Amino acid sequence: MISAWECFHFATLELVRSTPIKQRLICAYRRHLASLSEDQLPGEAREPFDQVMRCLQGVQPLPGEDAVAASVRKMSNQEADECAALIVEIFGVMCRVNVAPSRPSAVVQLHSVDSVSADYEAPTLIASTRC
């Protein structure tokens, strides 16, 4: 069984394709998000997920289309962008929730505070016309 994290990962990949945003939203929903239920998500992702589902299923379909096609058809491009951004934000939440328990919190200092500028100097390169 595919995890909720994987569904959002694949949906996010769907959203970065070169096709029009409305087409990407429909594909992301149908291929990756339609089978998800709210109880498969961590608590902090449930409200945004519910918001995405309302955006993608809120319009009464015409004969021969489903609610997702109708909802996306009625969206402006700005609304479609915002819905896609919300899906990506949910994926970010899912990543933080999945990584946080297994990763200890730490601060790493890469350079000492007393570093002198000589540490960052690069040698001067001299171009030569000889081959």
PyMOL CGO cylinders between C-alpha atoms (Angstrom):
from pymol import cmd
from pymol.cgo import CYLINDER

trace = [
    CYLINDER, 0.00, 0.00, 0.00, 1.30, 3.43, -0.93, 0.3, 1, 1, 1, 1, 1, 1,
    CYLINDER, 1.30, 3.43, -0.93, 1.72, 5.87, 1.97, 0.3, 1, 1, 1, 1, 1, 1,
    CYLINDER, 1.72, 5.87, 1.97, 0.14, 9.31, 2.23, 0.3, 1, 1, 1, 1, 1, 1,
    CYLINDER, 0.14, 9.31, 2.23, 3.63, 10.81, 2.04, 0.3, 1, 1, 1, 1, 1, 1,
    CYLINDER, 3.63, 10.81, 2.04, 4.25, 9.02, -1.27, 0.3, 1, 1, 1, 1, 1, 1,
    CYLINDER, 4.25, 9.02, -1.27, 0.88, 10.19, -2.62, 0.3, 1, 1, 1, 1, 1, 1,
    CYLINDER, 0.88, 10.19, -2.62, 1.77, 13.81, -1.88, 0.3, 1, 1, 1, 1, 1, 1,
    CYLINDER, 1.77, 13.81, -1.88, 5.27, 13.32, -3.25, 0.3, 1, 1, 1, 1, 1, 1,
    CYLINDER, 5.27, 13.32, -3.25, 3.89, 12.03, -6.55, 0.3, 1, 1, 1, 1, 1, 1,
    CYLINDER, 3.89, 12.03, -6.55, 1.19, 14.71, -6.63, 0.3, 1, 1, 1, 1, 1, 1,
    CYLINDER, 1.19, 14.71, -6.63, 3.87, 17.38, -6.17, 0.3, 1, 1, 1, 1, 1, 1,
    CYLINDER, 3.87, 17.38, -6.17, 5.89, 15.87, -9.02, 0.3, 1, 1, 1, 1, 1, 1,
    CYLINDER, 5.89, 15.87, -9.02, 2.75, 15.98, -11.15, 0.3, 1, 1, 1, 1, 1, 1,
    CYLINDER, 2.75, 15.98, -11.15, 2.37, 19.68, -10.38, 0.3, 1, 1, 1, 1, 1, 1,
    CYLINDER, 2.37, 19.68, -10.38, 5.80, 20.60, -11.75, 0.3, 1, 1, 1, 1, 1, 1,
    CYLINDER, 5.80, 20.60, -11.75, 5.19, 19.28, -15.25, 0.3, 1, 1, 1, 1, 1, 1,
    CYLINDER, 5.19, 19.28, -15.25, 4.98, 21.65, -18.22, 0.3, 1, 1, 1, 1, 1, 1,
    CYLINDER, 4.98, 21.65, -18.22, 1.28, 21.15, -18.95, 0.3, 1, 1, 1, 1, 1, 1,
    CYLINDER, 1.28, 21.15, -18.95, -1.31, 23.84, -18.03, 0.3, 1, 1, 1, 1, 1, 1,
    CYLINDER, -1.31, 23.84, -18.03, -1.90, 24.21, -14.28, 0.3, 1, 1, 1, 1, 1, 1,
    CYLINDER, -1.90, 24.21, -14.28, -5.53, 23.10, -14.42, 0.3, 1, 1, 1, 1, 1, 1,
    CYLINDER, -5.53, 23.10, -14.42, -4.58, 19.90, -16.21, 0.3, 1, 1, 1, 1, 1, 1,
    CYLINDER, -4.58, 19.90, -16.21, -1.81, 19.27, -13.65, 0.3, 1, 1, 1, 1, 1, 1,
    CYLINDER, -1.81, 19.27, -13.65, -4.26, 19.73, -10.77, 0.3, 1, 1, 1, 1, 1, 1,
    CYLINDER, -4.26, 19.73, -10.77, -6.73, 17.26, -12.23, 0.3, 1, 1, 1, 1, 1, 1,
    CYLINDER, -6.73, 17.26, -12.23, -3.97, 14.69, -12.83, 0.3, 1, 1, 1, 1, 1, 1,
    CYLINDER, -3.97, 14.69, -12.83, -2.49, 15.17, -9.35, 0.3, 1, 1, 1, 1, 1, 1,
    CYLINDER, -2.49, 15.17, -9.35, -5.90, 14.60, -7.78, 0.3, 1, 1, 1, 1, 1, 1,
    CYLINDER, -5.90, 14.60, -7.78, -7.01, 11.66, -9.91, 0.3, 1, 1, 1, 1, 1, 1,
    CYLINDER, -7.01, 11.66, -9.91, -3.68, 9.81, -9.92, 0.3, 1, 1, 1, 1, 1, 1,
    CYLINDER, -3.68, 9.81, -9.92, -2.43, 10.48, -6.41, 0.3, 1, 1, 1, 1, 1, 1,
    CYLINDER, -2.43, 10.48, -6.41, -4.83, 12.21, -4.01, 0.3, 1, 1, 1, 1, 1, 1,
    CYLINDER, -4.83, 12.21, -4.01, -8.28, 10.77, -4.75, 0.3, 1, 1, 1, 1, 1, 1,
    CYLINDER, -8.28, 10.77, -4.75, -7.70, 7.60, -2.73, 0.3, 1, 1, 1, 1, 1, 1,
    CYLINDER, -7.70, 7.60, -2.73, -6.46, 9.41, 0.38, 0.3, 1, 1, 1, 1, 1, 1,
    CYLINDER, -6.46, 9.41, 0.38, -8.59, 9.94, 3.44, 0.3, 1, 1, 1, 1, 1, 1,
    CYLINDER, -8.59, 9.94, 3.44, -8.06, 12.54, 6.12, 0.3, 1, 1, 1, 1, 1, 1,
    CYLINDER, -8.06, 12.54, 6.12, -7.30, 9.92, 8.78, 0.3, 1, 1, 1, 1, 1, 1,
    CYLINDER, -7.30, 9.92, 8.78, -4.17, 8.85, 6.85, 0.3, 1, 1, 1, 1, 1, 1,
    CYLINDER, -4.17, 8.85, 6.85, -2.63, 12.30, 7.39, 0.3, 1, 1, 1, 1, 1, 1,
    CYLINDER, -2.63, 12.30, 7.39, -0.90, 13.80, 10.41, 0.3, 1, 1, 1, 1, 1, 1,
    CYLINDER, -0.90, 13.80, 10.41, -3.01, 16.27, 12.38, 0.3, 1, 1, 1, 1, 1, 1,
    CYLINDER, -3.01, 16.27, 12.38, -1.35, 19.42, 11.04, 0.3, 1, 1, 1, 1, 1, 1,
    CYLINDER, -1.35, 19.42, 11.04, -2.03, 18.37, 7.43, 0.3, 1, 1, 1, 1, 1, 1,
    CYLINDER, -2.03, 18.37, 7.43, -5.72, 17.57, 7.84, 0.3, 1, 1, 1, 1, 1, 1,
    CYLINDER, -5.72, 17.57, 7.84, -7.19, 21.07, 7.64, 0.3, 1, 1, 1, 1, 1, 1,
    CYLINDER, -7.19, 21.07, 7.64, -5.19, 22.07, 4.54, 0.3, 1, 1, 1, 1, 1, 1,
    CYLINDER, -5.19, 22.07, 4.54, -6.06, 18.70, 2.95, 0.3, 1, 1, 1, 1, 1, 1,
    CYLINDER, -6.06, 18.70, 2.95, -9.74, 19.33, 3.63, 0.3, 1, 1, 1, 1, 1, 1,
    CYLINDER, -9.74, 19.33, 3.63, -9.37, 22.77, 2.04, 0.3, 1, 1, 1, 1, 1, 1,
    CYLINDER, -9.37, 22.77, 2.04, -7.78, 21.22, -1.09, 0.3, 1, 1, 1, 1, 1, 1,
    CYLINDER, -7.78, 21.22, -1.09, -10.58, 18.66, -1.31, 0.3, 1, 1, 1, 1, 1, 1,
    CYLINDER, -10.58, 18.66, -1.31, -13.23, 21.39, -1.01, 0.3, 1, 1, 1, 1, 1, 1,
    CYLINDER, -13.23, 21.39, -1.01, -11.50, 23.35, -3.80, 0.3, 1, 1, 1, 1, 1, 1,
    CYLINDER, -11.50, 23.35, -3.80, -11.28, 20.31, -6.05, 0.3, 1, 1, 1, 1, 1, 1,
    CYLINDER, -11.28, 20.31, -6.05, -14.78, 18.92, -5.44, 0.3, 1, 1, 1, 1, 1, 1,
    CYLINDER, -14.78, 18.92, -5.44, -16.92, 21.96, -4.69, 0.3, 1, 1, 1, 1, 1, 1,
    CYLINDER, -16.92, 21.96, -4.69, -18.67, 22.50, -8.04, 0.3, 1, 1, 1, 1, 1, 1,
    CYLINDER, -18.67, 22.50, -8.04, -21.69, 20.57, -9.32, 0.3, 1, 1, 1, 1, 1, 1,
    CYLINDER, -21.69, 20.57, -9.32, -20.51, 18.75, -12.47, 0.3, 1, 1, 1, 1, 1, 1,
    CYLINDER, -20.51, 18.75, -12.47, -22.15, 18.98, -15.87, 0.3, 1, 1, 1, 1, 1, 1,
    CYLINDER, -22.15, 18.98, -15.87, -23.38, 15.75, -17.46, 0.3, 1, 1, 1, 1, 1, 1,
    CYLINDER, -23.38, 15.75, -17.46, -20.39, 13.64, -18.45, 0.3, 1, 1, 1, 1, 1, 1,
    CYLINDER, -20.39, 13.64, -18.45, -17.85, 15.24, -16.12, 0.3, 1, 1, 1, 1, 1, 1,
    CYLINDER, -17.85, 15.24, -16.12, -16.91, 14.67, -12.50, 0.3, 1, 1, 1, 1, 1, 1,
    CYLINDER, -16.91, 14.67, -12.50, -16.77, 17.17, -9.65, 0.3, 1, 1, 1, 1, 1, 1,
    CYLINDER, -16.77, 17.17, -9.65, -13.00, 17.60, -9.98, 0.3, 1, 1, 1, 1, 1, 1,
    CYLINDER, -13.00, 17.60, -9.98, -13.15, 18.51, -13.68, 0.3, 1, 1, 1, 1, 1, 1,
    CYLINDER, -13.15, 18.51, -13.68, -16.05, 20.90, -12.99, 0.3, 1, 1, 1, 1, 1, 1,
    CYLINDER, -16.05, 20.90, -12.99, -14.33, 22.52, -10.00, 0.3, 1, 1, 1, 1, 1, 1,
    CYLINDER, -14.33, 22.52, -10.00, -11.04, 23.02, -11.81, 0.3, 1, 1, 1, 1, 1, 1,
    CYLINDER, -11.04, 23.02, -11.81, -12.83, 24.30, -14.94, 0.3, 1, 1, 1, 1, 1, 1,
    CYLINDER, -12.83, 24.30, -14.94, -14.48, 27.01, -12.83, 0.3, 1, 1, 1, 1, 1, 1,
    CYLINDER, -14.48, 27.01, -12.83, -11.20, 28.05, -11.12, 0.3, 1, 1, 1, 1, 1, 1,
    CYLINDER, -11.20, 28.05, -11.12, -9.25, 31.07, -12.25, 0.3, 1, 1, 1, 1, 1, 1,
    CYLINDER, -9.25, 31.07, -12.25, -5.59, 30.44, -12.99, 0.3, 1, 1, 1, 1, 1, 1,
    CYLINDER, -5.59, 30.44, -12.99, -4.78, 32.25, -9.72, 0.3, 1, 1, 1, 1, 1, 1,
    CYLINDER, -4.78, 32.25, -9.72, -7.08, 29.91, -7.77, 0.3, 1, 1, 1, 1, 1, 1,
    CYLINDER, -7.08, 29.91, -7.77, -5.50, 26.90, -9.50, 0.3, 1, 1, 1, 1, 1, 1,
    CYLINDER, -5.50, 26.90, -9.50, -2.03, 28.20, -8.58, 0.3, 1, 1, 1, 1, 1, 1,
    CYLINDER, -2.03, 28.20, -8.58, -3.12, 28.63, -4.95, 0.3, 1, 1, 1, 1, 1, 1,
    CYLINDER, -3.12, 28.63, -4.95, -4.59, 25.12, -4.80, 0.3, 1, 1, 1, 1, 1, 1,
    CYLINDER, -4.59, 25.12, -4.80, -1.39, 23.66, -6.27, 0.3, 1, 1, 1, 1, 1, 1,
    CYLINDER, -1.39, 23.66, -6.27, 0.70, 25.64, -3.78, 0.3, 1, 1, 1, 1, 1, 1,
    CYLINDER, 0.70, 25.64, -3.78, -1.41, 24.26, -0.93, 0.3, 1, 1, 1, 1, 1, 1,
    CYLINDER, -1.41, 24.26, -0.93, -0.73, 20.70, -2.12, 0.3, 1, 1, 1, 1, 1, 1,
    CYLINDER, -0.73, 20.70, -2.12, 3.01, 21.45, -2.10, 0.3, 1, 1, 1, 1, 1, 1,
    CYLINDER, 3.01, 21.45, -2.10, 2.73, 22.98, 1.38, 0.3, 1, 1, 1, 1, 1, 1,
    CYLINDER, 2.73, 22.98, 1.38, 0.99, 19.83, 2.63, 0.3, 1, 1, 1, 1, 1, 1,
    CYLINDER, 0.99, 19.83, 2.63, 3.83, 17.77, 1.17, 0.3, 1, 1, 1, 1, 1, 1,
    CYLINDER, 3.83, 17.77, 1.17, 6.24, 19.99, 3.12, 0.3, 1, 1, 1, 1, 1, 1,
    CYLINDER, 6.24, 19.99, 3.12, 4.31, 19.36, 6.33, 0.3, 1, 1, 1, 1, 1, 1,
    CYLINDER, 4.31, 19.36, 6.33, 4.34, 15.62, 5.62, 0.3, 1, 1, 1, 1, 1, 1,
    CYLINDER, 4.34, 15.62, 5.62, 8.11, 15.74, 5.09, 0.3, 1, 1, 1, 1, 1, 1,
    CYLINDER, 8.11, 15.74, 5.09, 8.71, 17.59, 8.36, 0.3, 1, 1, 1, 1, 1, 1,
    CYLINDER, 8.71, 17.59, 8.36, 6.49, 15.17, 10.28, 0.3, 1, 1, 1, 1, 1, 1,
    CYLINDER, 6.49, 15.17, 10.28, 8.16, 12.11, 8.74, 0.3, 1, 1, 1, 1, 1, 1,
    CYLINDER, 8.16, 12.11, 8.74, 11.72, 13.38, 9.23, 0.3, 1, 1, 1, 1, 1, 1,
    CYLINDER, 11.72, 13.38, 9.23, 11.43, 15.11, 12.61, 0.3, 1, 1, 1, 1, 1, 1,
    CYLINDER, 11.43, 15.11, 12.61, 11.04, 12.01, 14.82, 0.3, 1, 1, 1, 1, 1, 1,
    CYLINDER, 11.04, 12.01, 14.82, 14.04, 10.27, 13.29, 0.3, 1, 1, 1, 1, 1, 1,
    CYLINDER, 14.04, 10.27, 13.29, 16.39, 13.23, 13.09, 0.3, 1, 1, 1, 1, 1, 1,
    CYLINDER, 16.39, 13.23, 13.09, 17.97, 14.66, 16.24, 0.3, 1, 1, 1, 1, 1, 1,
    CYLINDER, 17.97, 14.66, 16.24, 17.99, 18.40, 16.55, 0.3, 1, 1, 1, 1, 1, 1,
    CYLINDER, 17.99, 18.40, 16.55, 21.50, 19.79, 16.19, 0.3, 1, 1, 1, 1, 1, 1,
    CYLINDER, 21.50, 19.79, 16.19, 23.34, 22.95, 15.32, 0.3, 1, 1, 1, 1, 1, 1,
    CYLINDER, 23.34, 22.95, 15.32, 26.43, 22.61, 13.18, 0.3, 1, 1, 1, 1, 1, 1,
    CYLINDER, 26.43, 22.61, 13.18, 28.98, 25.40, 13.00, 0.3, 1, 1, 1, 1, 1, 1,
    CYLINDER, 28.98, 25.40, 13.00, 30.78, 25.26, 9.69, 0.3, 1, 1, 1, 1, 1, 1,
    CYLINDER, 30.78, 25.26, 9.69, 33.36, 28.01, 10.27, 0.3, 1, 1, 1, 1, 1, 1,
    CYLINDER, 33.36, 28.01, 10.27, 34.66, 29.56, 13.40, 0.3, 1, 1, 1, 1, 1, 1,
    CYLINDER, 34.66, 29.56, 13.40, 33.39, 33.01, 14.19, 0.3, 1, 1, 1, 1, 1, 1,
    CYLINDER, 33.39, 33.01, 14.19, 37.01, 34.25, 14.26, 0.3, 1, 1, 1, 1, 1, 1,
    CYLINDER, 37.01, 34.25, 14.26, 37.73, 33.26, 10.64, 0.3, 1, 1, 1, 1, 1, 1,
    CYLINDER, 37.73, 33.26, 10.64, 39.88, 35.74, 8.81, 0.3, 1, 1, 1, 1, 1, 1,
    CYLINDER, 39.88, 35.74, 8.81, 39.13, 36.87, 5.31, 0.3, 1, 1, 1, 1, 1, 1,
    CYLINDER, 39.13, 36.87, 5.31, 42.21, 35.02, 4.02, 0.3, 1, 1, 1, 1, 1, 1,
    CYLINDER, 42.21, 35.02, 4.02, 40.28, 31.80, 4.57, 0.3, 1, 1, 1, 1, 1, 1,
    CYLINDER, 40.28, 31.80, 4.57, 37.96, 32.85, 1.76, 0.3, 1, 1, 1, 1, 1, 1,
    CYLINDER, 37.96, 32.85, 1.76, 40.46, 34.22, -0.75, 0.3, 1, 1, 1, 1, 1, 1,
    CYLINDER, 40.46, 34.22, -0.75, 40.82, 32.44, -4.06, 0.3, 1, 1, 1, 1, 1, 1,
    CYLINDER, 40.82, 32.44, -4.06, 44.03, 32.42, -6.05, 0.3, 1, 1, 1, 1, 1, 1,
    CYLINDER, 44.03, 32.42, -6.05, 44.07, 34.76, -9.02, 0.3, 1, 1, 1, 1, 1, 1,
    CYLINDER, 44.07, 34.76, -9.02, 43.74, 32.98, -12.31, 0.3, 1, 1, 1, 1, 1, 1,
    CYLINDER, 43.74, 32.98, -12.31, 45.79, 34.27, -15.23, 0.3, 1, 1, 1, 1, 1, 1,
    CYLINDER, 45.79, 34.27, -15.23, 44.56, 33.55, -18.70, 0.3, 1, 1, 1, 1, 1, 1,
    CYLINDER, 44.56, 33.55, -18.70, 47.13, 32.33, -21.18, 0.3, 1, 1, 1, 1, 1, 1,
    CYLINDER, 47.13, 32.33, -21.18, 46.81, 32.43, -24.94, 0.3, 1, 1, 1, 1, 1, 1,
    CYLINDER, 46.81, 32.43, -24.94, 49.27, 29.54, -25.30, 0.3, 1, 1, 1, 1, 1, 1,
    CYLINDER, 49.27, 29.54, -25.30, 47.86, 26.07, -25.78, 0.3, 1, 1, 1, 1, 1, 1,
]
cmd.load_cgo(trace, "trace")
